[in-house]
Amino acid sequence: MTIREELLFDFAVNMPRVLVTGETTVVDNVKKLLVMTDQQVIVSNGKRCTSITGHGFVVTKLKEERMLIAGEVDEIRFFKTLQEDKDRRDRSETDPQ
């Protein structure tokens, strides 16, 4: 798969995508800003969430599902939403194998 195909796939399935270069971070597929401090940003990407921690954070742009953050990143975590876990449990209970 080429880089272009990978990027198109990420956008097509609404997967979180984070690009960090120096002290600039780009977060794509942002559906909702959940937490914003100078040390942490948490966004919803639909069925998943992205948590970015560090220091000196300032959101420089938030437009069309893309967020640009200035500041130094220490850690990036991706996690499922509680709704996705609930949906998965509901499907397994109604679909005996």
Secondary structure, DSSP 8 states (H G I E B T S, - for coil): --HHHHHHHHHHTT--EEEEETTEEEEES--EEEEE-SSEEEEE-SSEEEEEEEEEEEEEEEETTEEEEEEEEEEEEEEE-HHHHHHHHHHHHHS--
